[in-house]
Amino acid sequence: MVAPPVLFSGHLDFRMRLVLATLSGRAIKIDRIRSDDMEPGLKDYEVSFLRLLEAITNGSVIEISYTGTTVVYRPGLIVNGTITHNCPLSRAVGYFLEPILLLAPFGKAALNLTLQGVTSNGIDLGVDTIRTALFPIYNKFGIMRQELRVIKRGAPPLGGGEVNVFLPHVVLQPTTLHAAVKSPAVSKIRGVAYSTRVSPASVNRIIDAARGVLRITGCETFIYSDVARGEESGKSPGFGVSLVAESRSGWCYTAESVGGAGETPEDVGERAARALLHEVSLGGMVCRSQVKSLIILMVIGKEDVGKVLLGKDVIDEGLVRLLRDVKTMWGTEVRIKEQESLEEEDEQAEEPEEYVVSIKGVGFVNASKKIA
């Protein structure tokens, strides 16, 4: 007897719910997708993600209602392979790549994925941020050797970018994480400032503005310049910057900024630098752009209790929704406890409010690799 699908409602967390369903092997039904909007149902980028999910799996069944307001997804096995996917211009390639990174390590073979479209748009994670901030998180769980190459940069609205991602490391399950210690001290700041179809001087102006704000940290700061030319510059003019503050222990915080209409390179550089300082000030081991991937990897780990330190403001409404979905799919709960000061002198200094998040892994095992 086939079990009925797990029911969710609304369009929020659409990608992560599909990821949880694929990893757990349980069918889900998502209804009332923008049912009260003027344009109800799935957006073009959500349909595109479903197609990509179908491409990297074998045996998945996707049913979409006539109005597009209800989706039933019955997951198959993750097989990966060599795939080229054309992303709609309404979202950046990071919208598609972020959830795929959670699935690829648990497939039957390596994933060689080429995504075409907008490489950075200021809404979704940019390709540089994924490479410098998300890949180190996966390394903490024993998932290594990720490669991301920007073949062409594509700025909104016309895109024209192309990114190749090679994920050769297939594992049975993530290792257990124990990172409930004091927040890491930032030792250096790195970044990439880029431009497409604008004056190369824009990149230098972004770098100078960002370095001016970051000078107060006293950390070694090096921001690379990437001026795309010719066919590598996509179809639209644009510029932006991705920054990452790294610690000696391998943890990092990240922020990025993309130039909008009427903005100067200085505006972009200063906004990204201030956003990075804000992420560092929140405390914890990770920033807000990394925390969902981190939690899911902890949940599907071995049947052992993993711990991580998170800043108070990192535990936001979106993370709480994810934790509720995790409980719905696996029945596992998360314990959140306020971090106590490790030293007396810490009480005198102004420290960010931090919490120890404890999660017992569900003992997930890569079904594709087990069958192979």
C-alpha positions in Angstrom: 0.0 0.0 0.0 1.4 3.4 -1.1 1.6 5.9 1.7 -0.3 9.2 1.2 1.9 12.2 0.4 2.9 14.6 3.2 0.8 17.8 2.9 2.3 21.3 2.8 0.6 24.6 1.9 1.9 27.7 0.3 4.8 28.7 -1.9 7.3 29.5 0.8 10.3 27.1 1.1 9.2 25.4 -2.1 12.8 24.2 -3.0 13.7 23.0 0.5 10.5 21.0 0.8 11.4 19.2 -2.4 14.9 18.6 -1.2 13.6 17.1 2.1 11.2 14.9 0.1 14.0 13.6 -2.2 16.4 12.9 0.7 13.7 11.2 2.8 12.2 9.3 -0.1 8.7 10.4 1.0 6.1 11.8 -1.4 4.8 15.3 -0.7 1.8 17.4 -1.9 2.0 21.2 -1.9 -1.3 23.0 -2.3 -2.6 26.6 -2.2 0.4 27.9 -4.1 -0.4 31.6 -4.5 -4.0 30.6 -4.7 -5.1 34.2 -3.7 -2.7 36.1 -6.0 -3.7 37.8 -9.2 -1.4 35.3 -11.0 -2.0 32.1 -9.0 0.2 28.9 -9.2 3.8 28.2 -9.9 6.2 30.7 -11.3 8.4 30.0 -14.2 11.5 29.5 -12.1 9.7 27.0 -9.8 8.6 24.9 -12.8 12.2 25.1 -14.1 13.5 23.8 -10.8 11.1 20.9 -11.0 12.5 20.0 -14.4 16.1 20.2 -13.1 15.1 18.0 -10.2 13.6 15.5 -12.6 16.8 15.5 -14.6 19.1 14.6 -11.8 16.8 11.8 -10.5 15.5 8.6 -11.9 11.9 7.5 -11.4 10.6 10.8 -10.0 6.9 11.6 -10.7 5.7 15.2 -10.7 2.0 16.1 -11.1 0.9 19.7 -11.5 -2.7 20.7 -11.3 -4.3 22.6 -14.2 -4.2 25.9 -12.3 -0.6 25.3 -11.1 -1.7 25.8 -7.4 -1.1 22.1 -6.4 2.0 20.0 -6.9 2.4 16.3 -6.0 6.1 15.1 -6.0 7.0 11.4 -5.7 10.8 11.3 -5.5 13.0 8.8 -7.3 16.7 8.0 -6.8 19.4 10.6 -7.3 21.5 9.6 -10.2 23.3 12.9 -11.2 25.2 12.7 -14.5 26.1 15.4 -17.0 23.3 17.9 -17.3 22.9 21.3 -19.0 20.0 23.5 -17.7 18.8 26.8 -19.0 17.5 28.9 -16.1 14.8 31.5 -16.5 16.0 35.1 -16.2 13.6 35.8 -13.4 16.1 34.2 -10.9 19.8 33.7 -10.7 21.5 30.4 -11.2 22.1 30.3 -7.4 18.4 29.7 -6.9 18.8 26.3 -8.6 22.3 25.5 -7.5 21.9 25.9 -3.7 19.3 23.1 -3.3 21.1 20.8 -5.9 24.2 21.0 -3.8 22.3 19.3 -1.0 21.3 16.4 -3.2 24.3 15.8 -5.5 26.6 14.2 -2.8 24.1 11.5 -2.2 23.6 10.4 -5.8 24.7 7.3 -7.7 27.5 9.1 -9.6 29.3 12.4 -9.9 27.3 15.5 -11.1 28.6 17.7 -13.9 26.1 20.5 -14.1 26.1 23.5 -16.5 23.7 26.3 -15.6 22.9 29.1 -18.0 21.3 32.5 -17.2 21.9 35.3 -14.6 24.9 34.6 -12.4 24.2 37.2 -9.7 21.1 39.3 -9.1 21.2 40.5 -5.5 18.2 38.2 -4.5 19.6 34.7 -4.8 23.1 33.6 -3.7 25.7 34.6 -6.3 28.0 32.1 -7.8 31.1 33.6 -6.1 29.3 33.4 -2.7 28.4 29.7 -3.3 32.0 28.9 -4.1 33.6 30.8 -1.2 31.0 30.4 1.5 28.9 27.3 0.9 31.6 24.9 -0.3 33.5 25.2 3.1 30.3 24.2 4.9 30.1 21.0 3.0 33.8 20.3 3.7 32.9 20.3 7.4 30.7 17.3 6.7 33.3 15.4 4.8 32.0 16.4 1.4 35.0 17.5 -0.6 36.4 18.4 -4.0 33.6 20.7 -5.3 34.5 22.7 -8.3 32.7 25.8 -9.7 33.9 27.6 -12.8 32.3 30.8 -14.1 32.5 30.5 -17.9 30.5 33.6 -18.6 29.1 36.2 -16.3 25.6 37.3 -16.9 24.0 40.4 -15.3 20.2 41.0 -15.2 18.0 41.5 -17.0 19.3 39.6 -20.1 21.7 37.3 -18.4 23.9 35.3 -20.8 26.0 33.8 -18.1 27.2 30.2 -17.8 28.5 28.3 -14.8 29.9 24.8 -14.7 29.7 22.8 -11.4 31.5 19.5 -10.9 30.7 17.6 -7.8 32.6 14.3 -7.9 32.5 13.3 -4.2 29.6 10.9 -3.6 29.2 9.8 0.1 27.0 7.5 2.1 26.1 10.1 4.8 27.5 13.3 6.2 29.8 13.2 9.2 28.5 14.5 12.6 29.3 18.2 13.3 30.5 19.4 16.7 30.9 23.2 16.6 29.3 24.5 19.8 32.3 26.5 20.9 33.1 30.2 20.9 32.5 32.1 17.7 35.6 32.1 15.5 37.7 35.2 15.2 38.0 36.6 11.7 41.6 36.4 10.5 41.3 37.6 6.9 38.8 39.0 4.4 38.7 38.0 0.8 36.4 38.9 -2.1 35.7 39.1 -5.8 34.6 42.3 -7.5 33.3 41.9 -11.1 31.9 43.8 -14.0 30.2 43.1 -17.3 30.0 45.5 -20.2 30.9 48.6 -18.2 34.1 50.5 -17.7 36.9 48.3 -16.0 37.4 51.2 -13.6 34.1 50.3 -11.9 35.8 47.3 -10.3 38.6 49.3 -8.8 36.0 51.8 -7.4 34.1 48.9 -5.8 37.3 47.5 -4.2 38.4 50.9 -2.9 35.0 51.6 -1.3 34.8 48.2 0.3 38.4 48.4 1.7 37.6 51.8 3.1 34.8 50.4 5.3 36.6 47.2 6.2 39.8 49.0 7.3 38.5 49.2 10.9 38.7 45.4 11.2 42.5 45.5 11.1 42.3 42.2 9.1 44.3 41.5 5.9 41.9 42.3 3.1 42.3 41.2 -0.5 39.6 41.6 -3.1 40.2 40.2 -6.5 39.0 41.9 -9.7 37.2 40.1 -12.5 36.5 42.2 -15.5 34.5 40.1 -18.1 35.2 41.0 -21.7 33.8 39.9 -25.0 31.7 36.8 -25.0 32.5 36.2 -21.3 30.6 39.4 -20.4 27.0 38.1 -21.0 24.3 40.3 -22.5 23.7 43.1 -20.0 25.9 45.7 -18.2 26.4 45.2 -14.5 28.8 45.1 -11.6 28.9 43.6 -8.1 31.1 42.2 -5.3 31.1 39.1 -3.1 33.0 39.3 0.3 33.9 36.6 2.7 35.4 36.9 6.2 37.4 33.8 7.0 38.7 32.3 10.3 41.7 30.1 10.9 39.4 27.2 11.8 37.7 27.2 8.3 34.4 28.9 9.3 33.4 32.0 7.3 30.8 34.8 7.0 29.7 36.2 3.7 27.9 39.1 2.1 27.4 40.3 -1.4 26.0 43.3 -3.3 24.9 43.8 -6.9 24.6 47.2 -8.6 21.0 48.4 -9.2 19.6 51.2 -11.4 21.2 54.5 -10.6 23.8 53.1 -8.2 27.5 53.9 -8.3 30.3 51.3 -7.8 31.0 53.0 -4.4 27.5 52.4 -3.2 27.8 48.7 -4.0 31.2 48.3 -2.4 30.2 50.1 0.8 26.9 48.2 1.1 28.6 44.8 0.8 31.3 45.7 3.3 28.7 47.0 5.9 26.6 43.9 5.3 29.6 41.7 6.0 30.4 43.5 9.2 26.8 43.0 10.3 26.9 39.3 9.6 30.1 39.0 11.7 28.5 40.9 14.5 25.6 38.4 14.7 28.0 35.8 16.1 27.8 32.0 15.8 29.7 29.8 13.4 27.8 30.6 10.2 25.9 33.5 8.7 22.3 33.5 7.4 23.1 32.5 3.8 24.7 29.2 5.1 22.5 28.2 7.9 19.8 26.2 6.1 22.3 24.0 4.2 24.1 23.5 7.5 20.9 22.4 9.4 19.8 19.9 6.7 23.3 18.3 6.6 23.2 17.9 10.4 19.7 16.4 10.2 20.6 13.7 7.7 23.8 12.8 9.5 24.6 9.7 11.6 22.4 8.8 14.6 24.5 11.0 16.9 23.9 14.4 18.4 25.6 17.2 16.5 25.9 20.7 17.9 26.5 24.1 16.3 26.6 27.7 17.7 24.3 30.2 16.0 23.7 33.9 16.6 20.3 34.9 17.9 19.3 36.8 14.7 20.5 33.9 12.5 17.6 31.9 14.0 14.9 33.8 12.0 11.4 33.0 10.8 12.7 31.1 7.7 14.9 28.8 9.8 12.0 28.1 12.1 9.8 27.1 9.2 12.6 24.7 8.0 12.8 23.1 11.4 9.1 22.5 11.4 9.3 20.9 8.0 12.1 18.7 9.2 10.0 17.5 12.1 7.1 16.8 9.7 9.3 14.7 7.3 11.5 12.9 9.9 9.9 13.5 13.3 13.2 14.8 14.7 13.3 17.8 16.9 15.9 20.4 17.5 17.0 21.7 20.9 18.0 25.3 21.2 19.8 26.5 24.3 21.4 29.8 25.2 25.2 29.7 25.1 26.9 30.3 28.5 30.0 32.5 28.8 33.1 30.4 28.7 35.3 32.9 30.6 34.6 35.5 33.2 36.2 38.2 31.1 33.6 37.4 28.3 30.9 38.7 30.6 32.5 42.2 30.7 32.8 42.4 26.9 29.8 43.1 24.7 29.2 39.7 23.1 26.5 38.8 20.6 23.6 36.7 22.0 24.3 33.1 20.8 22.5 29.7 21.1 23.7 26.1 20.9 21.6 24.2 18.5 21.6 20.4 19.1 20.3 18.0 16.5 20.3 14.2 16.5 20.9 12.8 13.0 18.2 10.6 11.4 20.8 8.1 10.2 20.2 8.8 6.5 22.1 6.5 4.1 22.7 7.2 0.4 20.2 4.8 -1.2 21.7 5.3 -4.7 25.2 4.3 -3.6 23.9 1.4 -1.4 22.0 -0.1 -4.4 25.0 0.4 -6.7 
